[in-house]
């Protein structure tokens, strides 16, 4: 398994762990008053902002830690060459994740169009962001695996 494939796996696991921990922590912290906060736009704005910042920090920390630990465990050096193939794979995976996010965003927006409660939109929006990030990592893994 190549460096890029391992990096994609670690990134998807780290993102999944932080997303689940953040949602669980929010549920535990606001569990008794969650039903009153569900339609509060201020609550959902803070939730999504904190989740977004947490996922950015997770991406930075997991990439940095992986770059430091990988050479020590495997004895290999980090690849210094970022060639055209890597650029094409990154662009393809970003395009796939953007398509997933747009489709998921349209589904979450349709919840407002069908007059469902506001919290359903924000839950679907949070899930669509998470799915887009994980799809990016999984697409990179499979594109490196197939050699495209």
VMD Tcl script that builds the backbone (N, CA, C; Angstrom):
set m [mol new atoms 444]
animate dup $m
set s [atomselect $m all]
$s set {name element resname resid chain x y z} {
  {N N UNK 1 A 0.856 -1.163 0.000}
  {CA C UNK 1 A 0.000 0.000 0.000}
  {C C UNK 1 A 0.909 1.236 0.000}
  {N N UNK 2 A 0.566 2.181 -0.848}
  {CA C UNK 2 A 1.414 3.361 -1.000}
  {C C UNK 2 A 1.144 4.392 0.099}
  {N N UNK 3 A 2.015 5.379 0.137}
  {CA C UNK 3 A 1.888 6.455 1.118}
  {C C UNK 3 A 0.561 7.187 0.967}
  {N N UNK 4 A 0.180 7.488 -0.275}
  {CA C UNK 4 A -1.052 8.237 -0.518}
  {C C UNK 4 A -2.285 7.443 -0.092}
  {N N UNK 5 A -2.272 6.133 -0.321}
  {CA C UNK 5 A -3.404 5.292 0.081}
  {C C UNK 5 A -3.533 5.256 1.602}
  {N N UNK 6 A -2.416 5.116 2.278}
  {CA C UNK 6 A -2.448 5.101 3.746}
  {C C UNK 6 A -2.886 6.452 4.304}
  {N N UNK 7 A -2.433 7.529 3.677}
  {CA C UNK 7 A -2.836 8.858 4.111}
  {C C UNK 7 A -4.348 9.042 3.954}
  {N N UNK 8 A -4.909 8.541 2.874}
  {CA C UNK 8 A -6.352 8.648 2.641}
  {C C UNK 8 A -7.136 7.841 3.677}
  {N N UNK 9 A -6.651 6.660 4.021}
  {CA C UNK 9 A -7.334 5.835 5.025}
  {C C UNK 9 A -7.286 6.506 6.394}
  {N N UNK 10 A -6.114 6.997 6.773}
  {CA C UNK 10 A -5.981 7.676 8.063}
  {C C UNK 10 A -6.860 8.922 8.102}
  {N N UNK 11 A -6.903 9.668 7.019}
  {CA C UNK 11 A -7.736 10.866 6.964}
  {C C UNK 11 A -9.214 10.560 7.105}
  {N N UNK 12 A -9.680 9.501 6.456}
  {CA C UNK 12 A -11.105 9.163 6.564}
  {C C UNK 12 A -11.445 8.648 7.957}
  {N N UNK 13 A -10.563 7.872 8.558}
  {CA C UNK 13 A -10.814 7.407 9.929}
  {C C UNK 13 A -10.805 8.566 10.926}
  {N N UNK 14 A -9.865 9.473 10.771}
  {CA C UNK 14 A -9.793 10.623 11.679}
  {C C UNK 14 A -11.021 11.507 11.534}
  {N N UNK 15 A -11.452 11.742 10.307}
  {CA C UNK 15 A -12.644 12.555 10.079}
  {C C UNK 15 A -13.877 11.895 10.670}
  {N N UNK 16 A -14.016 10.599 10.465}
  {CA C UNK 16 A -15.162 9.872 11.011}
  {C C UNK 16 A -15.148 9.896 12.535}
  {N N UNK 17 A -13.987 9.704 13.119}
  {CA C UNK 17 A -13.897 9.702 14.584}
  {C C UNK 17 A -14.257 11.065 15.166}
  {N N UNK 18 A -13.743 12.139 14.572}
  {CA C UNK 18 A -14.034 13.474 15.094}
  {C C UNK 18 A -15.498 13.831 14.870}
  {N N UNK 19 A -16.051 13.499 13.717}
  {CA C UNK 19 A -17.456 13.804 13.453}
  {C C UNK 19 A -18.364 13.074 14.443}
  {N N UNK 20 A -18.125 11.786 14.647}
  {CA C UNK 20 A -18.941 11.017 15.596}
  {C C UNK 20 A -18.761 11.525 17.021}
  {N N UNK 21 A -17.528 11.805 17.407}
  {CA C UNK 21 A -17.272 12.303 18.762}
  {C C UNK 21 A -17.906 13.677 18.969}
  {N N UNK 22 A -17.851 14.529 17.970}
  {CA C UNK 22 A -18.431 15.864 18.084}
  {C C UNK 22 A -19.956 15.773 18.213}
  {N N UNK 23 A -20.571 14.944 17.387}
  {CA C UNK 23 A -22.033 14.792 17.465}
  {C C UNK 23 A -22.450 14.154 18.786}
  {N N UNK 24 A -21.709 13.159 19.233}
  {CA C UNK 24 A -22.020 12.514 20.505}
  {C C UNK 24 A -21.816 13.489 21.668}
  {N N UNK 25 A -20.739 14.242 21.624}
  {CA C UNK 25 A -20.474 15.229 22.677}
  {C C UNK 25 A -21.537 16.310 22.722}
  {N N UNK 26 A -21.997 16.732 21.563}
  {CA C UNK 26 A -23.072 17.724 21.524}
  {C C UNK 26 A -24.349 17.140 22.096}
  {N N UNK 27 A -24.618 15.878 21.771}
  {CA C UNK 27 A -25.821 15.236 22.299}
  {C C UNK 27 A -25.739 15.087 23.821}
  {N N UNK 28 A -24.576 14.708 24.325}
  {CA C UNK 28 A -24.413 14.558 25.773}
  {C C UNK 28 A -24.505 15.916 26.469}
  {N N UNK 29 A -23.861 16.937 25.886}
  {CA C UNK 29 A -23.840 18.254 26.509}
  {C C UNK 29 A -25.217 18.911 26.490}
  {N N UNK 30 A -25.921 18.787 25.378}
  {CA C UNK 30 A -27.234 19.422 25.241}
  {C C UNK 30 A -28.380 18.417 25.316}
  {N N UNK 31 A -28.117 17.223 25.784}
  {CA C UNK 31 A -29.119 16.162 25.778}
  {C C UNK 31 A -30.421 16.516 26.458}
  {N N UNK 32 A -30.356 17.168 27.619}
  {CA C UNK 32 A -31.586 17.477 28.346}
  {C C UNK 32 A -32.345 18.633 27.715}
  {N N UNK 33 A -31.629 19.535 27.045}
  {CA C UNK 33 A -32.297 20.692 26.444}
  {C C UNK 33 A -32.284 20.635 24.930}
  {N N UNK 34 A -31.948 19.484 24.368}
  {CA C UNK 34 A -31.809 19.399 22.920}
  {C C UNK 34 A -33.132 19.640 22.207}
  {N N UNK 35 A -34.211 19.156 22.762}
  {CA C UNK 35 A -35.496 19.343 22.083}
  {C C UNK 35 A -35.908 20.813 22.015}
  {N N UNK 36 A -35.446 21.636 22.942}
  {CA C UNK 36 A -35.751 23.070 22.867}
  {C C UNK 36 A -34.809 23.790 21.911}
  {N N UNK 37 A -33.627 23.229 21.677}
  {CA C UNK 37 A -32.636 23.859 20.800}
  {C C UNK 37 A -32.780 23.443 19.336}
  {N N UNK 38 A -33.613 22.470 19.046}
  {CA C UNK 38 A -33.661 21.929 17.689}
  {C C UNK 38 A -34.050 22.971 16.642}
  {N N UNK 39 A -34.942 23.860 16.952}
  {CA C UNK 39 A -35.362 24.865 15.975}
  {C C UNK 39 A -34.696 26.218 16.187}
  {N N UNK 40 A -33.693 26.269 17.045}
  {CA C UNK 40 A -32.957 27.498 17.299}
  {C C UNK 40 A -31.831 27.630 16.271}
  {N N UNK 41 A -31.906 28.632 15.422}
  {CA C UNK 41 A -30.903 28.809 14.373}
  {C C UNK 41 A -29.539 29.155 14.941}
  {N N UNK 42 A -29.514 29.823 16.080}
  {CA C UNK 42 A -28.248 30.149 16.732}
  {C C UNK 42 A -27.510 28.880 17.148}
  {N N UNK 43 A -28.244 27.916 17.680}
  {CA C UNK 43 A -27.647 26.636 18.081}
  {C C UNK 43 A -27.025 25.932 16.876}
  {N N UNK 44 A -27.763 25.869 15.773}
  {CA C UNK 44 A -27.262 25.164 14.602}
  {C C UNK 44 A -26.116 25.914 13.938}
  {N N UNK 45 A -26.136 27.233 14.001}
  {CA C UNK 45 A -25.009 27.992 13.474}
  {C C UNK 45 A -23.733 27.721 14.253}
  {N N UNK 46 A -23.843 27.712 15.574}
  {CA C UNK 46 A -22.675 27.407 16.410}
  {C C UNK 46 A -22.215 25.970 16.200}
  {N N UNK 47 A -23.176 25.054 16.108}
  {CA C UNK 47 A -22.839 23.642 15.915}
  {C C UNK 47 A -22.070 23.443 14.622}
  {N N UNK 48 A -22.588 23.981 13.516}
  {CA C UNK 48 A -21.928 23.780 12.224}
  {C C UNK 48 A -20.596 24.521 12.134}
  {N N UNK 49 A -20.504 25.689 12.740}
  {CA C UNK 49 A -19.236 26.422 12.733}
  {C C UNK 49 A -18.172 25.655 13.520}
  {N N UNK 50 A -18.535 25.191 14.703}
  {CA C UNK 50 A -17.580 24.424 15.514}
  {C C UNK 50 A -17.215 23.103 14.843}
  {N N UNK 51 A -18.194 22.457 14.226}
  {CA C UNK 51 A -17.918 21.206 13.519}
  {C C UNK 51 A -16.977 21.448 12.351}
  {N N UNK 52 A -17.219 22.500 11.600}
  {CA C UNK 52 A -16.371 22.841 10.461}
  {C C UNK 52 A -14.939 23.116 10.903}
  {N N UNK 53 A -14.777 23.903 11.950}
  {CA C UNK 53 A -13.436 24.208 12.457}
  {C C UNK 53 A -12.759 22.970 13.028}
  {N N UNK 54 A -13.525 22.099 13.675}
  {CA C UNK 54 A -12.974 20.855 14.218}
  {C C UNK 54 A -12.476 19.944 13.108}
  {N N UNK 55 A -13.217 19.862 12.020}
  {CA C UNK 55 A -12.795 19.002 10.912}
  {C C UNK 55 A -11.571 19.561 10.204}
  {N N UNK 56 A -11.457 20.883 10.124}
  {CA C UNK 56 A -10.250 21.484 9.540}
  {C C UNK 56 A -9.037 21.188 10.422}
  {N N UNK 57 A -9.203 21.371 11.728}
  {CA C UNK 57 A -8.101 21.085 12.649}
  {C C UNK 57 A -7.728 19.609 12.603}
  {N N UNK 58 A -8.705 18.741 12.488}
  {CA C UNK 58 A -8.437 17.304 12.398}
  {C C UNK 58 A -7.634 16.983 11.156}
  {N N UNK 59 A -7.996 17.581 10.032}
  {CA C UNK 59 A -7.273 17.343 8.787}
  {C C UNK 59 A -5.813 17.790 8.913}
  {N N UNK 60 A -5.601 18.949 9.507}
  {CA C UNK 60 A -4.235 19.464 9.670}
  {C C UNK 60 A -3.432 18.584 10.616}
  {N N UNK 61 A -4.022 18.253 11.764}
  {CA C UNK 61 A -3.304 17.457 12.762}
  {C C UNK 61 A -3.044 16.046 12.255}
  {N N UNK 62 A -4.034 15.412 11.647}
  {CA C UNK 62 A -3.829 14.036 11.188}
  {C C UNK 62 A -2.794 13.984 10.069}
  {N N UNK 63 A -2.793 14.961 9.172}
  {CA C UNK 63 A -1.784 14.989 8.114}
  {C C UNK 63 A -0.386 15.215 8.683}
  {N N UNK 64 A -0.278 16.114 9.652}
  {CA C UNK 64 A 1.033 16.400 10.256}
  {C C UNK 64 A 1.561 15.206 11.041}
  {N N UNK 65 A 0.702 14.615 11.850}
  {CA C UNK 65 A 1.129 13.460 12.645}
  {C C UNK 65 A 1.485 12.292 11.736}
  {N N UNK 66 A 0.693 12.074 10.699}
  {CA C UNK 66 A 0.990 10.987 9.773}
  {C C UNK 66 A 2.311 11.221 9.058}
  {N N UNK 67 A 2.589 12.471 8.685}
  {CA C UNK 67 A 3.851 12.776 8.008}
  {C C UNK 67 A 5.053 12.582 8.929}
  {N N UNK 68 A 4.849 12.743 10.235}
  {CA C UNK 68 A 5.956 12.538 11.170}
  {C C UNK 68 A 6.114 11.060 11.549}
  {N N UNK 69 A 5.008 10.348 11.680}
  {CA C UNK 69 A 5.062 8.968 12.162}
  {C C UNK 69 A 5.374 7.982 11.042}
  {N N UNK 70 A 4.887 8.227 9.848}
  {CA C UNK 70 A 5.050 7.295 8.731}
  {C C UNK 70 A 6.514 6.928 8.446}
  {N N UNK 71 A 7.428 7.911 8.355}
  {CA C UNK 71 A 8.821 7.522 8.089}
  {C C UNK 71 A 9.444 6.708 9.216}
  {N N UNK 72 A 9.031 6.958 10.446}
  {CA C UNK 72 A 9.613 6.221 11.571}
  {C C UNK 72 A 9.125 4.783 11.609}
  {N N UNK 73 A 7.873 4.566 11.243}
  {CA C UNK 73 A 7.327 3.209 11.286}
  {C C UNK 73 A 7.819 2.381 10.112}
  {N N UNK 74 A 7.767 2.930 8.914}
  {CA C UNK 74 A 8.104 2.154 7.720}
  {C C UNK 74 A 9.573 2.243 7.328}
  {N N UNK 75 A 10.263 3.262 7.785}
  {CA C UNK 75 A 11.654 3.437 7.393}
  {C C UNK 75 A 11.806 4.077 6.028}
  {N N UNK 76 A 10.704 4.404 5.380}
  {CA C UNK 76 A 10.728 5.061 4.077}
  {C C UNK 76 A 10.703 6.574 4.263}
  {N N UNK 77 A 11.165 7.269 3.267}
  {CA C UNK 77 A 11.066 8.728 3.306}
  {C C UNK 77 A 9.743 9.142 2.662}
  {N N UNK 78 A 9.305 10.328 3.003}
  {CA C UNK 78 A 8.076 10.838 2.398}
  {C C UNK 78 A 8.320 11.138 0.934}
  {N N UNK 79 A 7.341 10.870 0.085}
  {CA C UNK 79 A 7.536 11.187 -1.336}
  {C C UNK 79 A 7.602 12.701 -1.535}
  {N N UNK 80 A 8.681 13.138 -2.177}
  {CA C UNK 80 A 8.873 14.562 -2.393}
  {C C UNK 80 A 8.302 15.011 -3.732}
  {N N UNK 81 A 8.027 14.055 -4.597}
  {CA C UNK 81 A 7.542 14.374 -5.924}
  {C C UNK 81 A 6.018 14.365 -5.919}
  {N N UNK 82 A 5.455 15.460 -6.343}
  {CA C UNK 82 A 4.011 15.581 -6.513}
  {C C UNK 82 A 3.799 15.801 -8.003}
  {N N UNK 83 A 3.660 14.705 -8.735}
  {CA C UNK 83 A 3.652 14.794 -10.185}
  {C C UNK 83 A 2.252 15.041 -10.737}
  {N N UNK 84 A 2.150 14.972 -12.051}
  {CA C UNK 84 A 0.885 15.247 -12.731}
  {C C UNK 84 A -0.181 14.215 -12.365}
  {N N UNK 85 A 0.214 12.985 -12.174}
  {CA C UNK 85 A -0.730 11.934 -11.781}
  {C C UNK 85 A -1.372 12.259 -10.437}
  {N N UNK 86 A -0.579 12.707 -9.478}
  {CA C UNK 86 A -1.122 13.087 -8.172}
  {C C UNK 86 A -2.090 14.258 -8.293}
  {N N UNK 87 A -1.759 15.214 -9.138}
  {CA C UNK 87 A -2.633 16.367 -9.346}
  {C C UNK 87 A -3.956 15.943 -9.960}
  {N N UNK 88 A -3.900 15.056 -10.953}
  {CA C UNK 88 A -5.124 14.579 -11.604}
  {C C UNK 88 A -5.982 13.798 -10.612}
  {N N UNK 89 A -5.370 12.963 -9.812}
  {CA C UNK 89 A -6.125 12.189 -8.819}
  {C C UNK 89 A -6.760 13.117 -7.796}
  {N N UNK 90 A -6.024 14.114 -7.348}
  {CA C UNK 90 A -6.587 15.059 -6.386}
  {C C UNK 90 A -7.752 15.841 -6.982}
  {N N UNK 91 A -7.608 16.275 -8.217}
  {CA C UNK 91 A -8.694 17.016 -8.862}
  {C C UNK 91 A -9.921 16.145 -9.095}
  {N N UNK 92 A -9.715 14.890 -9.488}
  {CA C UNK 92 A -10.853 13.981 -9.686}
  {C C UNK 92 A -11.577 13.721 -8.369}
  {N N UNK 93 A -10.824 13.514 -7.309}
  {CA C UNK 93 A -11.464 13.234 -6.017}
  {C C UNK 93 A -12.194 14.465 -5.485}
  {N N UNK 94 A -11.639 15.655 -5.711}
  {CA C UNK 94 A -12.329 16.884 -5.307}
  {C C UNK 94 A -13.612 17.055 -6.110}
  {N N UNK 95 A -13.575 16.757 -7.408}
  {CA C UNK 95 A -14.766 16.873 -8.237}
  {C C UNK 95 A -15.854 15.909 -7.761}
  {N N UNK 96 A -15.466 14.681 -7.440}
  {CA C UNK 96 A -16.435 13.688 -6.946}
  {C C UNK 96 A -17.027 14.148 -5.619}
  {N N UNK 97 A -16.197 14.651 -4.715}
  {CA C UNK 97 A -16.716 15.084 -3.417}
  {C C UNK 97 A -17.605 16.317 -3.554}
  {N N UNK 98 A -17.289 17.210 -4.494}
  {CA C UNK 98 A -18.162 18.363 -4.730}
  {C C UNK 98 A -19.507 17.924 -5.282}
  {N N UNK 99 A -19.515 16.941 -6.160}
  {CA C UNK 99 A -20.786 16.420 -6.675}
  {C C UNK 99 A -21.610 15.807 -5.550}
  {N N UNK 100 A -20.967 15.062 -4.669}
  {CA C UNK 100 A -21.673 14.475 -3.532}
  {C C UNK 100 A -22.229 15.566 -2.630}
  {N N UNK 101 A -21.428 16.606 -2.369}
  {CA C UNK 101 A -21.902 17.683 -1.510}
  {C C UNK 101 A -23.074 18.434 -2.141}
  {N N UNK 102 A -22.985 18.729 -3.422}
  {CA C UNK 102 A -24.077 19.461 -4.078}
  {C C UNK 102 A -25.350 18.633 -4.080}
  {N N UNK 103 A -25.247 17.359 -4.387}
  {CA C UNK 103 A -26.427 16.490 -4.369}
  {C C UNK 103 A -27.014 16.404 -2.963}
  {N N UNK 104 A -26.164 16.233 -1.966}
  {CA C UNK 104 A -26.637 16.160 -0.579}
  {C C UNK 104 A -27.214 17.489 -0.117}
  {N N UNK 105 A -26.612 18.585 -0.552}
  {CA C UNK 105 A -27.132 19.905 -0.191}
  {C C UNK 105 A -28.515 20.121 -0.794}
  {N N UNK 106 A -28.695 19.689 -2.030}
  {CA C UNK 106 A -30.016 19.817 -2.655}
  {C C UNK 106 A -31.056 18.970 -1.928}
  {N N UNK 107 A -30.661 17.810 -1.463}
  {CA C UNK 107 A -31.589 16.979 -0.688}
  {C C UNK 107 A -31.930 17.664 0.628}
  {N N UNK 108 A -30.926 18.227 1.294}
  {CA C UNK 108 A -31.214 18.912 2.556}
  {C C UNK 108 A -32.043 20.175 2.324}
  {N N UNK 109 A -31.805 20.860 1.229}
  {CA C UNK 109 A -32.597 22.045 0.908}
  {C C UNK 109 A -34.033 21.680 0.566}
  {N N UNK 110 A -34.214 20.505 0.003}
  {CA C UNK 110 A -35.585 20.072 -0.308}
  {C C UNK 110 A -36.392 19.818 0.956}
  {N N UNK 111 A -35.717 19.556 2.077}
  {CA C UNK 111 A -36.457 19.403 3.331}
  {C C UNK 111 A -37.134 20.707 3.733}
  {N N UNK 112 A -36.508 21.836 3.422}
  {CA C UNK 112 A -37.149 23.128 3.671}
  {C C UNK 112 A -38.259 23.397 2.658}
  {N N UNK 113 A -38.068 22.937 1.437}
  {CA C UNK 113 A -39.083 23.149 0.409}
  {C C UNK 113 A -40.358 22.369 0.719}
  {N N UNK 114 A -40.202 21.233 1.395}
  {CA C UNK 114 A -41.374 20.422 1.765}
  {C C UNK 114 A -41.907 20.779 3.143}
  {N N UNK 115 A -41.498 21.921 3.659}
  {CA C UNK 115 A -41.983 22.471 4.937}
  {C C UNK 115 A -41.714 21.552 6.127}
  {N N UNK 116 A -40.585 20.867 6.098}
  {CA C UNK 116 A -40.180 20.086 7.267}
  {C C UNK 116 A -39.527 21.026 8.272}
  {N N UNK 117 A -39.254 20.524 9.433}
  {CA C UNK 117 A -38.674 21.374 10.466}
  {C C UNK 117 A -37.253 21.796 10.098}
  {N N UNK 118 A -36.827 22.903 10.662}
  {CA C UNK 118 A -35.534 23.500 10.316}
  {C C UNK 118 A -34.372 22.606 10.720}
  {N N UNK 119 A -34.491 21.903 11.823}
  {CA C UNK 119 A -33.373 21.089 12.291}
  {C C UNK 119 A -33.054 19.961 11.325}
  {N N UNK 120 A -34.014 19.498 10.566}
  {CA C UNK 120 A -33.750 18.445 9.583}
  {C C UNK 120 A -32.802 18.962 8.506}
  {N N UNK 121 A -32.996 20.214 8.106}
  {CA C UNK 121 A -32.086 20.826 7.132}
  {C C UNK 121 A -30.665 20.865 7.669}
  {N N UNK 122 A -30.497 21.290 8.912}
  {CA C UNK 122 A -29.146 21.435 9.452}
  {C C UNK 122 A -28.471 20.097 9.717}
  {N N UNK 123 A -29.238 19.110 10.115}
  {CA C UNK 123 A -28.665 17.772 10.282}
  {C C UNK 123 A -28.226 17.227 8.923}
  {N N UNK 124 A -29.066 17.381 7.927}
  {CA C UNK 124 A -28.717 16.917 6.585}
  {C C UNK 124 A -27.533 17.695 6.019}
  {N N UNK 125 A -27.456 18.994 6.320}
  {CA C UNK 125 A -26.331 19.803 5.862}
  {C C UNK 125 A -25.022 19.347 6.511}
  {N N UNK 126 A -25.059 19.057 7.801}
  {CA C UNK 126 A -23.869 18.558 8.492}
  {C C UNK 126 A -23.446 17.206 7.927}
  {N N UNK 127 A -24.410 16.336 7.690}
  {CA C UNK 127 A -24.095 15.030 7.112}
  {C C UNK 127 A -23.554 15.152 5.694}
  {N N UNK 128 A -24.066 16.116 4.930}
  {CA C UNK 128 A -23.566 16.267 3.563}
  {C C UNK 128 A -22.117 16.746 3.559}
  {N N UNK 129 A -21.757 17.624 4.482}
  {CA C UNK 129 A -20.357 18.031 4.586}
  {C C UNK 129 A -19.455 16.886 4.981}
  {N N UNK 130 A -19.919 16.084 5.942}
  {CA C UNK 130 A -19.147 14.919 6.361}
  {C C UNK 130 A -18.993 13.924 5.210}
  {N N UNK 131 A -20.078 13.649 4.510}
  {CA C UNK 131 A -20.023 12.708 3.391}
  {C C UNK 131 A -19.086 13.198 2.293}
  {N N UNK 132 A -19.065 14.498 2.047}
  {CA C UNK 132 A -18.177 15.046 1.021}
  {C C UNK 132 A -16.713 14.858 1.400}
  {N N UNK 133 A -16.386 15.081 2.654}
  {CA C UNK 133 A -14.991 14.923 3.091}
  {C C UNK 133 A -14.557 13.457 3.010}
  {N N UNK 134 A -15.406 12.569 3.495}
  {CA C UNK 134 A -15.066 11.140 3.467}
  {C C UNK 134 A -15.030 10.627 2.029}
  {N N UNK 135 A -15.931 11.115 1.188}
  {CA C UNK 135 A -15.920 10.716 -0.221}
  {C C UNK 135 A -14.634 11.150 -0.903}
  {N N UNK 136 A -14.125 12.313 -0.557}
  {CA C UNK 136 A -12.859 12.785 -1.107}
  {C C UNK 136 A -11.736 11.815 -0.748}
  {N N UNK 137 A -11.669 11.420 0.503}
  {CA C UNK 137 A -10.607 10.504 0.940}
  {C C UNK 137 A -10.748 9.124 0.292}
  {N N UNK 138 A -11.969 8.620 0.234}
  {CA C UNK 138 A -12.200 7.294 -0.363}
  {C C UNK 138 A -11.914 7.327 -1.863}
  {N N UNK 139 A -12.306 8.408 -2.535}
  {CA C UNK 139 A -12.026 8.524 -3.964}
  {C C UNK 139 A -10.531 8.570 -4.221}
  {N N UNK 140 A -9.787 9.306 -3.377}
  {CA C UNK 140 A -8.332 9.317 -3.535}
  {C C UNK 140 A -7.751 7.923 -3.355}
  {N N UNK 141 A -8.246 7.199 -2.357}
  {CA C UNK 141 A -7.746 5.851 -2.120}
  {C C UNK 141 A -7.971 4.973 -3.343}
  {N N UNK 142 A -9.190 4.963 -3.864}
  {CA C UNK 142 A -9.484 4.090 -5.007}
  {C C UNK 142 A -8.803 4.560 -6.282}
  {N N UNK 143 A -8.641 5.854 -6.472}
  {CA C UNK 143 A -7.952 6.327 -7.673}
  {C C UNK 143 A -6.462 6.000 -7.610}
  {N N UNK 144 A -5.856 6.077 -6.428}
  {CA C UNK 144 A -4.455 5.640 -6.313}
  {C C UNK 144 A -4.352 4.137 -6.470}
  {N N UNK 145 A -5.339 3.415 -5.968}
  {CA C UNK 145 A -5.316 1.954 -6.061}
  {C C UNK 145 A -5.418 1.498 -7.513}
  {N N UNK 146 A -6.303 2.148 -8.277}
  {CA C UNK 146 A -6.467 1.749 -9.687}
  {C C UNK 146 A -5.388 2.341 -10.577}
  {N N UNK 147 A -4.653 3.336 -10.086}
  {CA C UNK 147 A -3.549 3.899 -10.841}
  {C C UNK 147 A -3.965 4.927 -11.868}
  {N N UNK 148 A -5.105 5.575 -11.674}
  {CA C UNK 148 A -5.563 6.572 -12.648}
  {C C UNK 148 A -4.894 7.904 -12.424}
}
mol reanalyze $m
mol bondsrecalc $m
mol representation Tube
mol addrep $m
